[in-house]
Amino acid sequence: MGRDKCDNLAMLVEKNAPLQQYNTFGIMARAMNLVRVRSPQDIPDFLAQPPLGASRQVVVLGGGSNVVITGDVEPTVFKMEIMGKRLVEETDKHYIIEVGAGEVWHEVVAWSLAQGYPGLENLALIPGTAGAAPVQNIGAYGVELQDRFDSLDAIDLSNGQHFSLQAAQCAFGYRDSVFKHAPAETMPLTMIARATGVAEPRGMGLAGRAVITHVRLRLAKDWKPELGYLDLARK
């Protein structure tokens, strides 16, 4: 396996990289080009590099827990390794924490509780990374990500621009979000980011068009356990 450092870039581009360890089914396959994304700036920097960046055809890989790889992957694979967990704001009623897209989701839950930021208990042990959590609107035992969501940062793959989305702009549904739907039109993502809401969210699909880099969660200080789920109520 060959490894090439891009000039002046922090990212590592791996050629013919094995993917077996990066998917929970352990499927044997290879990525023709795998980019380890360790900083949000790695993505626009890579997109600006010919010839790989010019194609804009990428596959985003987090924890590989919701992926079935059927063969070698020709589009460039972005292996999300943006790390970091921090409190970005504290109000009278909430803690707002920010986590990198490459963080293991369960470790985010465990860290938040260890720091005294309650609210994610029901979402423990869900496999995958933090960056994938909004895509799937993960949920368990009566709590969904949208119930704790504040905002996210992402990058437009068409031009490398950074943008942010609030909850309404993510069009969350049951195991669903704007990131799971193909674009129906070519509306610039900066226009979506400026919108106060999404009247026609399915027409603004971002699947294959954006990469999430950071997720922020809003956790209430006035915490009450969510015990309404039937199995929890029985316990």
Buried (B, 14 or more C-beta within 10 A) or exposed (E): EEEEEBEEBEBBBBEEBEBEEBBBEEBEBBBBBBBBBBBBBBBBBBBEBEEBBEEBEBBBBBBBBBBEBEEEBEBBBBBBBBBEBEBEEEEEEBBBBBBBBBBBBBEBBBBBBEBEBBBBBBBBEBBBBBBBBBBBBBBBBBBBBBBBBBBBBBBBBBEBBBBEBBBBBBBBBEEBBBBBBEBEEEEEBEEBBEBEEBEEBBBBBBEBBBBBBBBBBBBBBEEEEBEEBEEEEEE
